[in-house]
Amino acid sequence: MFPDLSADHLLIDIPESVTYYSKTGEGTYATAQTIDYAQSSQITKDDARSSPALLENDTCVFNLWRGPLGAIVPKVGDYLEDARQVKWVVTRVQPSDRDANGYQRYRLTTTAEN
């Protein structure tokens, strides 16, 4: 039996809001949506080992929970803007925190666009 993780996003320290843009085609994006309860962090040693090129870029990891995402399913090529209005392009999506209702969190590896 899986535990219910659907409200785990309410427990994170220092949540932030981000503006999310889903890519719909080459150079086109859906209307921006504000996502609450995002959590950002630096890349891990495992990230750096699996993709050494990440060290050459401004890279950040964002954790986004399924509840606040609504119908959005993150994918490579989407981007988000943080509170400082830095544009972060999604380069990797890792679903995690699975419960009886499926994955509850997406771990997004992102690169700042200059």
C-alpha positions, 0 to 999 in steps of 0.5 A: 500500500502506498502512502498518500503524498498528494499534500506533501507540497504543503510541507516544504520550507520556503516555497516559491511561486514560478511562472510556467510556460508549456511548449506547444510547438517550435517557438510557441508556448501556451499561456503562462500559468503561475505555479505555487509551492515550487522549490528550487535547489542546486544540482547534486553530485549525481547530476554533475556526474551523469551530465558534466556539461551541467557544470558549464551552465547556470543550472538549477533544479526545481521541484514541482508538485502535481497538485499545484500544477493542475493539468500541466505535465512538464516536458523538456523544452518548457520553461519557467521564470522565478521571482527574479525573472530569470528564465529557466529552460527545462532540460530533464524531467524526473517524475518521483514521489509515487503514491497510489494515485501516481507520481506526485512530484516532478524534478526538473533540471533547468538551465538559465537562458541568457 
